[in-house]
């Protein structure tokens, strides 16, 4: 299948819509903005003070929301991590780029296809590659999780620097190989002390910012926390008793769940440290900062939403997201518009004056007009995928969960408590048709994941 060919009526309609909705880049800027993406792992919609939490203290992120834009209709493209990260970097639904499932170390089980290792295809064009061509310095610090074979690692996907782990923090011995901590292709530690990771990744991010303050940079700080097993450094665990701390059984997920608030509060500290650095260097007004989660919570709170990680209900896909660009995005606002993780690529490239790739379909939209307060309010469907299948669809306030025949009005019923299917058969039918059309479109235009030979030695992960 030639990925440059758009083969269905739905494809032509989608392509026209993306052009009409602001896909074209802004005029080239003489000073393109820095871009900082801070992503938490498995953070729930209700885990921040600015999203209603009264149990976890997040003053720095709350202040960021006061100064910036709090999005209440922000969606990840998946309810699990690998697909969501693929979408962030490519601007596409995960099924379009061949990564609709979670990858495991050395492509064990879920990550293996026909005896080959799977990862983000090097032929995909990432945010890092696009910004790098514009002269940006680029860094991925923290969790990667888009393939752990050398060909799939960040250095081959547009990142100048990488300091972090290749997959989730729970993929550790005895079930998996030793967890490597990697710096620019070299394994510098195995099974690192995870209590220190948030702090170490924050310090490395600050160093990168300081080293590149005189030129545009793209920093993707991808926290492994608060994914289970939860970890935090000593200053954030002082609130717990000695009995609680001694009750932790190694990396047992359940025994570490009580550390969840500490893990989130340390991420709040980290976010504040990044923002303070930008301010001290006097570059905050030329820096876009976005804070978000990759998917809903496994341990934390989805707030008023139903469900959590891995689920098709809102709690699995709708996540907290705060956007800040002082002097460019009017602050102190809450936006209910549907914005997705796929919109980040076209938004960042538009801000930098870079055209999006013209040889492939990109699902995201440029949201600069919405963030700038000059327009951009629109209504196009959002599709919820279970693996590579469209399993639910939202248009406007209405959401259809296909497998269960459930219809919800999200404006009136954000918790998805009342199924309105029986009273709205026509709306059900229209949403069903829309979902089926997009499924056919994805199947006709999807691009393959990257494939690489599996390790043949002792199975240890290669950097």
TAVEN-V929208 format. One record per backbone hydrogen bond with DSSP energy under -0.5 kcal/mol. NH is the residue of the N-H (numbers start at 1). CO is the residue of the C=O. Records with the same first field share a line. If there is no record, write none. Layout:
NH->CO + CO
This chain:
3->1
5->2
6->4
7->5
12->8
13->9
14->10
15->11
16->12
17->13
18->14
19->15
20->16
21->17
22->19
23->18
34->286
35->217
36->288
37->219
38->36 + 290
39->37 + 221
40->38 + 292
41->225
42->40
46->301
47->44
51->48
52->49
53->48
58->56
62->58
63->59
64->60
65->61
66->62
67->63
68->64
69->323
70->333
71->69 + 321
72->70 + 335
73->335
75->339
76->317
84->80
85->81
86->82
87->83
88->84
89->85
90->86
91->87
96->93
97->93 + 94
98->95
99->94
107->104
108->105
111->108
112->109
113->116
116->113
117->452
118->111
119->450
120->146
124->121
126->124
127->89
130->126
131->127
132->128
133->129
134->130 + 131
135->132
136->131
137->216
139->218
140->161
141->139 + 220
142->163
143->222
144->165
145->166
152->149
153->149 + 150
156->153
157->154
159->154
160->138 + 158
161->138
163->140
164->182
165->142
166->180
171->168
172->170
175->172
176->172
180->178
181->189
182->164 + 180
183->186
184->162
186->183
188->181 + 186
189->181
191->179
194->192
196->193
197->194
200->196
201->197
202->198
203->199
204->200
205->201
206->202
207->203
208->204
209->205
210->206
211->207
212->208
213->210
215->212
218->137
219->35
220->139 + 218
221->37 + 219
222->141 + 220
223->39 + 221
227->224
236->233
237->233 + 234
238->234
240->237
245->241
246->242
247->243 + 244
248->245
250->248
252->249
256->252 + 253
257->254
259->256
260->257
263->259
264->260
265->261
266->262
267->263
268->264
269->265
270->266
271->267
272->268
273->269
274->270
275->271
276->272
277->273
278->274
279->275
280->276
281->277
282->279
283->278
284->278
286->283
287->284
288->34
289->324
290->36
291->322
292->38
293->320
294->40
296->316
298->42
305->302
309->297
310->79
311->308
315->306
316->313
317->313
318->314
319->74
321->71
322->291
323->69
324->289
328->325
329->325
330->328
332->68
333->68
335->70
339->73 + 337
341->75
343->340
344->341
346->342
347->343
348->344
349->345
350->346
351->347
352->348
353->349 + 350
354->349
363->91
364->91
367->365
371->367
372->368
373->369 + 370
374->369
375->369
382->394
384->392
385->77 + 383
386->389
387->385
389->386
391->384 + 389
392->384
393->400
394->382
395->398
398->395
399->408
400->393
401->399 + 406
402->391 + 400
403->391
405->401 + 402
406->401
408->399
410->397 + 408
413->409
416->413
419->417
420->407 + 418
423->420
424->420 + 421
428->424
429->425
430->426
431->427
432->428
433->429
434->430
435->431
436->432
437->433
438->434
439->435
440->436
441->437
442->438
443->439
444->440
445->441
446->442
447->96
450->119
452->117
454->115
